[in-house]
Amino acid sequence: MNYLARAFTKPSASDRQEALWEIDLALAKESPPGVARNGVDQEAEYRAQTRLWLRLLACTTLIEGELRRRFREEFDFTMPRFDVLAQLDREPSGLVLGELPKRLMVSAGNLTPIVDRLVEDGYITRTPSTLDRRVQIICMTVEGRKAFRRMAKGHGSWLAELLAEFPADRLDGLIGDLDELKGAVRDALQKR
């Protein structure tokens, strides 16, 4: 198994960290040819950008894996189902079903079985719009809202626990930096 796969499949945090170090070492050896750009070493820039992406991926993978496990074990629920309820919690009067894939950044095909299951379990309703019968409106039920609130409380405490070792006084700065990064990536994608 290569070092990238091991970074995300080994069970312990120390094993993951060791695999990430191996990735850094490999990047140092296997980077694209360096070309100076305005006095900046292009090779070093490529390595730094790749390390950043790998760190973001590693953080996301570690946190998401733990959240998925806890949702499954404590609520017999999945994160995608929780994400749908979270969107509906923001829209008490309901949401057009076609809007949901855009908000969750997933395809409508991936979302259909999740919505079907939430309807089946009584967490949400799905009804045709009175203005256009082709449009479906989904709303959270009272039972769905109660269940969501219980899970959201757990979700918040799990995140707090996972991030407790990160200095609280650096959170706002990191959030600002990540917002700026997100904007830069969106700008780059729009230029394509």
Secondary structure, DSSP 8 states (H G I E B T S, - for coil): --HHHHHHH-SSHHHHHHHHHHHHHHHHHH-----EETTEEHHHHHHHHHHHHHHHHHHHHHHHHHHHHHIIIIIS--HHHHHHHHHHHT-TT-EEGGGHHHHHTS-HHHHHHHHHHHHHTTSEEEEE-SS-TTSEEEEE-HHHHHHHHHHHHHHHHHHHHHHTTS-GGGHHHHHHHHHHHHHHHHHHHHT-
